[in-house]
């Protein structure tokens, strides 16, 4: 069966066979119900997890301390070991994600960017 555009009973355009519309392998058969963005591994169709919430620009010092939990002792020691970090921490009302203080503490403790992003998300979820 072919598909065509018909206007006033006249065929104005005939679609080429679907295998001629796209390069080989462009179209694959998937189960009914597939949506854009779904993941297909060749046998199973899954919906990907939602993206993480955005990273907050800043959090309060208390939120950050509570989010760190038992890691706070190491962070506190790193802050006290660096006079510039200690001064910045003492005077700051909040902690900016990309402040020199935060970047310096993260580097001193070996935290990755992803770990810091997750820490800020966790901290922002804490109501104080």
CORVENFEN-V222664 format. One record per residue. RES is the residue in one small letter. SS is DSSP state (A for helix, B for strand, O for the rest). PSI is psi in radians with two decimals (999 if undefined). NEAR is the number of other C-alpha atoms within 12 Angstrom. Layout:
BEGIN
res = [RES	RES]
ss = [SS	SS]
psi = [PSI	PSI]
near = [NEAR	NEAR]
END
This chain:
BEGIN
res = [x	x	x	x	x	x	x	x	x	x	x	x	x	x	x	x	x	x	x	x	x	x	x	x	x	x	x	x	x	x	x	x	x	x	x	x	x	x	x	x	x	x	x	x	x	x	x	x	x	x	x	x	x	x	x	x	x	x	x	x	x	x	x	x	x	x	x	x	x	x	x	x	x	x	x	x	x	x	x	x	x	x	x	x	x	x	x	x	x	x	x	x	x	x	x	x	x	x	x	x	x	x	x	x	x	x	x	x	x	x	x	x	x	x	x	x	x	x	x	x	x	x	x	x	x	x	x	x]
ss = [O	O	O	B	B	B	B	O	O	B	B	B	B	B	O	O	O	A	A	A	A	O	O	O	O	O	O	O	O	O	O	O	O	O	O	O	O	O	B	B	O	O	O	O	B	B	O	O	O	O	O	O	O	O	O	O	O	B	B	B	A	A	A	A	A	A	A	A	A	A	A	A	A	A	A	A	A	A	A	A	A	O	A	A	A	A	A	A	A	A	A	O	O	B	B	B	O	O	O	A	A	A	A	A	A	A	A	A	A	O	O	O	A	A	A	A	A	A	A	A	A	A	A	A	O	O	O	O]
psi = [2.42	2.82	2.46	2.78	2.24	2.25	2.13	0.68	0.07	2.27	2.07	-0.32	2.40	2.19	2.41	2.80	2.53	-0.57	-0.17	-0.17	-0.56	2.74	2.66	2.38	-0.14	-0.72	2.33	2.67	2.22	2.85	2.73	2.59	-0.05	2.44	2.73	2.38	-0.27	2.76	2.36	2.11	0.19	-0.37	-0.53	2.34	2.18	2.70	2.22	2.74	2.71	2.68	2.71	2.72	2.80	2.70	2.20	2.55	-0.65	2.79	2.83	2.79	-0.67	-0.77	-0.77	-0.78	-0.76	-0.65	-0.55	-0.46	-2.21	-0.12	-0.17	-0.65	-0.76	-0.71	-0.78	-0.74	-0.72	-0.69	-0.80	-0.42	-0.27	1.93	-0.64	-0.74	-0.73	-0.76	-0.79	-0.78	-0.78	-0.69	-0.28	2.42	-0.56	2.94	2.09	2.38	-0.70	0.39	2.68	-0.63	-0.84	-0.76	-0.69	-0.76	-0.73	-0.75	-0.75	-0.56	-0.07	0.41	2.44	2.88	-0.73	-0.67	-0.70	-0.74	-0.81	-0.66	-0.75	-0.66	-0.78	-0.76	-0.73	-0.44	-0.20	2.16	2.18	999]
near = [8	11	13	15	14	12	10	7	8	10	13	12	12	15	16	14	12	17	13	12	12	12	10	10	11	11	12	16	15	18	16	9	11	16	14	12	13	18	17	18	13	11	11	14	19	18	16	13	10	9	9	14	14	18	24	25	20	27	33	26	28	23	26	37	27	24	28	26	18	12	17	21	15	20	31	25	17	25	27	19	17	18	16	18	28	21	16	24	30	17	13	20	16	26	32	25	32	21	19	19	28	37	23	27	34	27	19	22	23	17	21	17	19	16	19	32	29	23	34	36	25	27	30	31	20	20	13	14]
END
